[in-house]
Amino acid sequence: MTHFTSVNPYNGETLDTHALMTNAEINAALQLAENAFAHWRKETIANRLQVIANVAEQLLANKASLALLITNEMGKLYTEAIAEVEKCASVCRYYASHAEAFLQPEPISANYVASFIQYEPIGAVLGIMPWNFPFWQVFRYAVPTLAAGNITLLKHAPNVCGCAKAIANIWLAAGAPEGVFQSLITKVDTVHTLLQAPIVQAVTFTGSNKAGSIVAGIAGQQVKKSVLELGGSDAMMVLPDANMQQAAAVALQARLLNAGQSCIGPKRIIVVSEGYDAFMQALLQLLPAYTLGNPLLPETRIAPLARVDLAQQLHQQLQQSIQLGAQLSYGTTDFDGCNVAPVLLTQVQPHMPAFAEETFGPLIAVTTAANEQAALALANQSKYGLAASIWTNDRAKATALANQLAAGAVFINAMVKSDPRLPFGGIKQSGYGRELYKQGLLEFVNIKTIVSELG
């Protein structure tokens, strides 16, 4: 293979081809990264944050063309693509306003004349990113990484190389010195070479569990830090006293966002049986509004999946779940290439793929539980632990259940979202480490202890 090809998933049109970098070009990028880090790490934080603020302005000034690029390359609704670009601008503005305070030295009382923690950059962070949010996934790690004085090398998904190149150009246009942000058009087997380079001191990976474990293994061999944001099969617990209309509306909004290709979508909706009929009535009333169609048209509510192989995998999970006893309550098992309309499965049980596996697409899976404790047990019966939500009008009950949920985040009567103001990450097979907020900024710094007995 000498190049990657960008293909519009809605109509199959070939958009562009992207030549793979040669070994010489990879080595030149690593040398450029080393030179760039030597200068960027010494740059004042005010100047670094000004560049980040400039990036926000570049994003907003060009959001229409950037959103069109996202939609064409991976199929997302144009309205969702606009929102994604705007969210990237928001993370830039957040760190432009808060990173300096987050990076201030912290004094420690430890019976010395002086002792404190100082935060220092470590080098280049390799970012291996997926296609489902081709801008947001990059910006949520890259902005705090660069704010801290590091630089980054981006290895993006092969089907969104146009996005990868556009992002690198945005940083240059915003005033980032050459080499501070580089997009590498290369195959995954170069990850080993990149992580062996002395300038690369850490890797952050978002994607599948299988690939993530391989990346973490390579990083471990090099004794370099890794942060993993892997799969998710988030549970949405619906208790009988919940506002069913609201719960159903958010369930569909969250599950069908990005055509269901979201790691934090509620892939397992667990309803306590007493409230099941009311919830299902509300759900079935709202579901027909989610129409499949051209992602560029404002009336379309469901866009195509990003690739045909993803639709094929989802179809297999759907068919196997039905064979094991799940009930097809809405939609069809007939898929048309990447164009997949919403499908609702009920009577889903833990031994079925729709419950046990991550389903990436517009597949809504509903399970019933006899009571709240049974619902909690089902919610925790997963190898994943990214996020979860609870729907009830009882604050004390919600808090008690949230404390028992095995997840990196729990949202009560709210849609699970990533937000620059909140740490983001999972446990179990959903990965480790955190992105966003202060914790995301400090993942890739040297937390240096300095002690002095000088008066």
N, C-alpha and C positions, 0 to 999 in steps of 0.2 A: 504494500500500500504506500502510495506517495502523497496522498491528499485525503482530506475529509470533505464530504459533500453536505451542504445544507439543503434540506428538502422541506417544502411547505407541507405539513401533515394534512391540511384540509383538502388540497387538490393534487398533491403529489408532484407539484412543480419543483424542478431543480432551481435553487436560488443562486448558489455560488459554490465554488470549490476553493479549498484552502490548503496550500502546500504544506506538508509536514516539514518541520525544521530539521536540518541536517545535524550530525554530531558536532560539526564545527560551529554551527549557529547556536546550539545549546551551550557549548563551552564559552562562546563569546557572550551569551546572555548571563552566564554565571560570573564571568569576569566583570561585566558591566554592573551586575548586582553588588559585587564586592566593592567596586569603586564608589557606587552610589551610596552604599551604607556608610562608608567612611565619612562622607560629607553630611548625609541626612541625619545621622545620629548626633552630630554636633550643631545642627540647626537649632535655633531657639524654638521653644515650644510655641511661642506666639506665631512664628513664621510657618511652622508646620500646620498649625490650626487654621491659619489664613488660607493655605492651599486647600484644606478640607472644606472650608466655607466656600471657596471658589468652585469646588467640585459640585456642591449643592446648586449653585447658580447655573453651572453648565448643564446639569441634569434637567433643571426646570426650563431652561431656555430651549432645550432640544427634546423635550419629552414626547412630542408628537412623533417625530421620526424614530426615536429610540423605542417607543412603544410599538410602532409598526414593525420594526426589526424583530422585536421579541415575538409578536404575534405570528409573523411570517416564518420564523425559524422553529418555534416549538408549539404553535397553535393556540396559545392563550387568547381569551377574549381581549379585544383591544381595550375595552374599558378597564379590565383587570391589569393589563400591561401599563396603562397610564397610571393606575394606582400604585403599581410596583415601582415605577420610576420615581413617583412622588415620595414613596416610603424610603427609597434610597437617599433622597435629598434630606429627609427628616433625620436619618441616622447621622448624616454628615453634620447637620446643624446641632444635633444633640451633643456630639463629641467636641465640636468646635466650641461649644459653650461650657462643657463640663470636664474635658480631659485634663486641663491644667490642674484643676482642684484634685482630681483623682490621682494624679502623679506627684503630688506634693510629698516631700519626705515626712515620715511619721515618727515623732519622738516616742521613745519607750522608757518607762521607769524601770531600771534594772540595777540600781546601786552602783552605777558608774557616774563619772562626771558628766558624760554625755553618751547617749546611745540612741540610735534611730535606724529606721528602715529607709532605704533609698531605692527608687525604681529606675532601672536602666534597660535600654534596648539590648537585644541579644543577637540580631543579625537578620537574615532573610527568613521569612515564613513561607513555606510552600502551601498554597491553597489548591486543593483538589475539589472541584465544585460540580454540582449536578445541573441538569437542564431545566428542572421544573420551575424554579424562580431564578432565571439566568442572571439577573442583575442583583436582586435582593440577597441571595445567598453569598454573593461575592462581597457586596458592600458591608454586610453585617460583620464579616471578619476583617476585611481589609481596612476599614476606617479606623477602628481602635488600634489595629496593628501598626498602621502608619503614624497615627497620633503619638504612639509611644516611642517613636523613633526607629522602628524597624522598617524594613522594606518587604516587598512581597513578589513572589513568582506565582502566577496563576496558571494552573493546568485545568482548563475548563472541559466540559463534556463535548464530544466530537460534533454533535448536532447543533451546537450554538456557538460555533467559532466566530460568526459575525458579531455576536454580542461580546465575546471575549475581546475582540479587536477594538470594538467601539468603546468598551470600558477603559482600555489602556489609553486610547486617544483622549478620553475625557480628562484623565489625570494629567496628561501632558498639557492639554489646553488650559487646565486650571493652574498651571505653574509648577507642577511637580517636576523635579529634575529628572532627566533621562535615567532610567534604570531603577527608579524608586518603585514603579509599578510596571511589571512586564507580563504580558500574556504569551504563553508558550504554546504554540500549535504543535503538539507532540502526542505520541501514543502513550498509553499507560505504562508500558514496560520501561520508559525512561525515568520513572519515579525512583527506582533504585539508584540510578546515576545521580539524580538531583539530590537525594537525601545523603549521598556520600560526600557531596561537596561541602567543604568546611564552612562556607558562608551560609549555607542553609542549616538553621539550628532548630527548626520545628516544622511540623506539618499540621494543618487542619483539614479534615476530610468530612464531607457531607455526601452520603450516598448509601449504598447497600451494606448489609452486615458482612457479607462475604468479602467484598472489596475493602471495607474498612478494617477488617481483621488482618488482611494482607498488608495494608499500608502501615498499620500499627506495628506489625511484626518487623517490617523493614526499618521503621523508625527506632524500634527497640534495639535492633542489632547495632544501630549507629549511636545508641544512647542519646536519642534526641526526642524531645517532647512531642506528643501528639494530642490533639483534641478531636473527638469523633462525635458527629451528629448523624446517627444511623436511622434505622427504620422506626416506625411508630404504628401502633394499633390502638389509638387512644379510645378510652372508654368514656361514654356519656351516660351518666346515671340519672334516670328520670324517676323521681319519687311521686307518689299519688297526689301530694298537695301542690305540685308544681303548676305554674301557669302553662297549660298544655299548648295553647296557641303560640306562645312565645317560644317554648322549648322546641316545638316542631319547626317553626320558622328558622330558628338558629341552627337546628340540626341539619336542615337542607342547605342553608347558606354555607355552613362550615364544611359539610361533607362534599358539596358539589363545587366549591371554590376550585378554580383551576382544573375543572373537569374531574375533580376527585384526586388530583395528583399533588397532594399536600401531606407532608409527614405528620402534621398535627390535626388532620381532619378526624372527626369522630367516626372511626371505622367500626366500632362496636357500640351500638345504642342499646343500653340495658334498661328496660322499663319494668318497674315493680308492677306485678300483674293487676293490682287494683286500679291502676291508672292506665292500663294498656289500651283499652277501647277508646278512651278520650284522646290519647296521644295519637293513635293510628288514624282516627277520624280527622284530626287536624293535619296530620302528615299527608294523607291522601287528597285532602282538599287543596293543598299547596303544591303538590308535586307536579301536576300537569303544566304549571307555568314555566317549568324548566325545559325549554324547547331547544333542540339540537339544531345547529346551523352554521352559517358562515361567521367566523369569529370577528370579522370586521363590522358586522351589522349590529346596531345598537339593540335591536329586539332579540337577538340571540342570547340565550341564557346558559347554554352548554356548548363548549368548544370541543374540537377533536382532541384525542389523546396525542401525545407527542410523536409516537412511533407505532408502526403496525405490530411489532413484537410485544409491545406493552399491552395492546388490545388483546392479542392472542393469549398472553399470560392471564389477564383478567378473565377472559372467557373460560379458560381452563379451571380457574378457581370457582367461578360461578357454576359451571356444569358439575364439578365434583361436589360442591356443597348441596346442590339439588339432588344428586344421586344419593347423598348421605341423609336426606330427609328435610332439607330446607324447603320452604314454600316460596315459589315465585309469585309475589303479590302485586307487582307492577313492573311493566316493561317486557322486554323480550330477550331471548338468548341468541337472537340473530344479530351479529355485529357486521357493520359495513366498513371494513378497513380500520382507519383510525377514528371514524365517526361512531361514537358509542353513546346511545341515549341512556338516561338514568334507569337503574334496575333496583327494585326493592325486594329483599329477601327477608322473610319472617321465619319464626321457629328455628332460628340459627342456634346451634349448639357448639360447645367448646371443641369438639373433635372435627369440626368442619373447617375448610380453608378460609371461609369468610369470617371466621372468628379467630382461628389460630395463626393465620398469616397476615402479613400486611397486604392489603388490596389497594392498588394504585389506580383508581378510576372511579367512575360514578356509580359504584355499587354500595347501596345502603343496606346494612345488616342490622336487624332488630332481634334482640333476645329478651325473653321475659324472665323475671326472678320472683320468687314467692314473697320476699320481704326485703328490707333494706340491707340486712346482713348478708343475705344470699346475693344481692346485687353487688355488694362490696367484694365478696369472694370471687364473683365472676369477673369483676373489673380487674382484680389483682391476678387473675388466672391468665397471665400472658408473659411471654419472654421479653416483651417490650415494656418500657416505662418512661415515655417521653412526656405526655401530659394527659390530663383528664378534666372532665367537667361534671358538676353536680347541679341538679335542678330541683329546687325545693323552696318553700317559703319559710322554713324553720332554720333560723340562723344557727342556733346551738347544734342542731342535728347536722347541718352542713359542715360546720367547723369540725365536729367530731369525726365525720366521715373523711373529710379532707386530710386530717392528721393520719388516717389509716391507709390512704391510697398510696400505692407504690408508684410514684411518678415524679418527674422533675418539676412539674408545675400543676396546680389545680386551680381551675376557675369555677367560681360559684355563680350560677345564673348569668353567665357571660360566655361568649365565644372565645375559645382558646386562640390566642394570637401571639406572635413574637413582637416585641416592643423594645426600642432602645433603652427604655427606662427600667426594664425588668431583665434579670438574668434568664438565659434560655439554654436548656440542655436536658439530657435525660439520664436514666439509670438503666441497669440491666443491659439487655441487648440494644437499647437505644443509644448507647455510647457513654462518654464521660467528658468532663470539662464543661465550661460554660462560655457562651457568647453573650454579647451585649452588656449593658450597664457597666459598673466598675469591674465586676468579676471578669467580663470579657476583655477588658483593657489589660488586666493584670495576668492573663493566661500566658502571654508571651513576653514577659519581662524578667530580668534578673532582680529578684527581691533581695537586695543586698543589705546585710546587717553591718552597721559601722558602730564601733565602740571606741571611746577615747577616755583616757584618764588625765588628759591635759587640762589644767585649770584655766 
